[in-house]
Amino acid sequence: MHPSDPDDTDPDGPLPWSGTADKASYYRLFAAYVMALFATGVATVALALFAYRLAVEDAGTVLGTALSLKALAYVVGAPVAAALTLHLRRKPLLIALDLLRASSLFLLPFVTAPWQVFVIVFVFSLASAVFTQVYQTVVPYLLARREDYSKSLARSRIASELESSLSPLLAAGLLLVLSPQNVFTAAAAAFLLSAWLVGRAALPVRLAAPGSGFLTRILKAPRLFLATPELRGLIALDVVVACVTAMVMVNTVVLVQGEFGLERRAAAIAFGVFGLGAVIGAGTLVPSLRVLPERAVMLAGAALGCLGLAGGALLATSFNGLLLVWLVLGLGTSVALTPATLLIRRIARPRDSQLLFAAQLALTNGFLLLAYSAAGWLGAEFGMTATFLILAAAASLGTMVAGALWPRSGSVTGPAAGGRPG
């Protein structure tokens, strides 16, 4: 780790990994994160159903616009919000984001037009994006060792994968016994509980006081990404993960129900197997990162994702073959992407970490936007075999570019670490 500059020091706690930990505060914050994560998943499903009921004839347009606004909040809104909130105290900011999400859900009974749904979805998604990147920034300050932080990454990844698989089922179960308004009330209550847990955690007041203008802070993270070799390599790996994720999320139902003629339950199993692979991958990270650098681990995960996509052209002709491919793809994406947070935290100055986390979140969702469209269009125009092969080629190119851009040396030379551009 690079030496800290004087203005990098947090007045309310030691820099990570100093040997001093506040694990009680970390577990409270992690519980708040998980609570908000599942509430977000349930609310997102319920919001989609609410939008569908609001405009049945134009449901496709309404839902497509709502999901696009959600992605836009992550791609554009999160970096802007990160720059605007960099000087704010961490605990009040996290509590305010939880309260904002709860308030937006309480407003839904008064919604009478689709545009009002769009506003709520954007505000809700923006608050969720900022909460995630602030959480990622604060966690290292509560842990004493790099190994503890690696374990926290695995926990967060597992929670994220479980949320993506369980939230739709949880939302459906709640809707069987509760009205949509009561489901939103339950999700809002979960956000209030999350805010209470954050309030019980001891968090750093702020990571650094911004010393530059708003536009300078907005442009700083992209400049650091492009000027730092490790982060340039991470951009290429984001392309790989986007290709894999888009193939799974867009075409699972097409393959399972359209080509194999199976029921929705089979599609749910396929999604679950992909999530299982990701959970297994997250579980391997702690021992792997003990003996290998992030570069080797993440490139291996990317290569596994490429192999899975290429193998899908041959194996994904039956349901059992598809499950095997999805398991490999889940494992590959988890190993390729999860250590990105650790990489950014290792090479970034504390005062830059929040901006870089927000930029990484925006990059990931930006590439996903493009990959989602490509996976759907390619599948419709050229069929699944060609889609697997084209996405495999794109992912392979991304892996090779990442390997070329990311130096083998463990030294950090880019300005994100205070050095010269590499």
Buried (B, 14 or more C-beta within 10 A) or exposed (E): EBEBEEEBBBEEBBBBBEEEBBEEBBBBBBBBBBBBBBBBBBBBBBBBBBBBEBBEEBBEEBBEBBBBBBBBBBBBBBBBBBBBBBEBBBBEBBBBBBBBBBBBBEBBEEBEEBEBBBBBBBBBBBBBBBBBBBBBBBBBBBBBEBEBBBBBBBBBBBBBBBBBBBBBBBBEEBBEEBEBBEBBBBBBBBBBBBBBBBBEBBBBEBBBEBEEEEEEBBBBBBBBBEBBBBBBBBBBBBBBBBBBBBBBBBBBBBBBBEBBEBEEEBBBBBBBBBBBBBBBBBBBBBEBBEEEBBBEBBBBBBBBBBBBBBBBBEBBBEBEBBBBBBBBBBBBBBBBBBBBBBBBBBBBBBBBBBBBBBBBBBBBBBBBBEBBEBBBEBBEEEEBEEBBBBBBBBBBBBBBBBBEBBBEEEEBBBBBBBBEEB
